[in-house]
Amino acid sequence: MSNRQPIVAGNWKMNGSQADSAKLLAGIKQGQGSMSKARIVVCPPFILVPLAAKELTGTVVAWGGQNLDPHKSGAYTGEVSGAMLKDFGCSYVIVGHSERRSLYGETDQAVAEKFKAAQEAGLVPILCVGELLAEREAGQTESVVARQLDAVVNLAGIAALANSVIAYEPVWAIGTGKTATPQQAQDVHKFIRTRVAAKDAKVADGLRILYGGSMKAANAKELIAQPDIDGGLIGGASLVADEFLAICRAAD
Ligand code: 13P
């Protein structure tokens, strides 16, 4: 990791009641004071965003959504806009998570539109990219990640990446307990940074690229120690305050 400010973001996915989320937020709130450098972000389900806003206001912890609709407002039943997230104090929003791509049919183009809409609403998009196991085994990791990245760059422009975060999440490592090795992750992070640098070296140098996929306290340090890994996007381990805080400390 260079002098880029590390980020550790928790993606709660579809987990949490009001009661256990309040407990989790209280635990994070209690531990966040000891961080000096790392940026901590939590992304609860939409319905728990107001609770996060209530508990985290006045702390150094930021919060965000897990998804957004690219439209500004209107007849889009069941959807939430970037402006709505912003209205509830969100700073970030995850776009293109592999679960959105695979379970809800989000195409590269749809993800790019969400990325652009997020920035237009004043949110920092956390753009997820990553290959399936079959794609890795077929030697397609770089071409898949390049395609996912290029869709965003083609729509939003390379300069837009300056105000964004990228998360490399190999799909085969998500929720499986099977983490990419630090070298496997580093290789893809470096590939992403090099690809961005070919268009804009300054943007590439400042770009935070997070690793996601079974990251936990026990493996966070050696992953984040890699030169192009600037933090983590954490699923399961972000639901336990002590575990999440330990990852934050590893990045700090
Ligand atoms: P896990 O940490 O549970 O593998 O999930 C990673 C992830 O998908 C974060 O967005």
Residues whose N, C-alpha, C, O or C-beta is under 5 A from the ligand:
A	BS01	13P	N11 A173 I174 G175 T176 G212 G213 S214 M215 L233 I234 G235 G236 A237
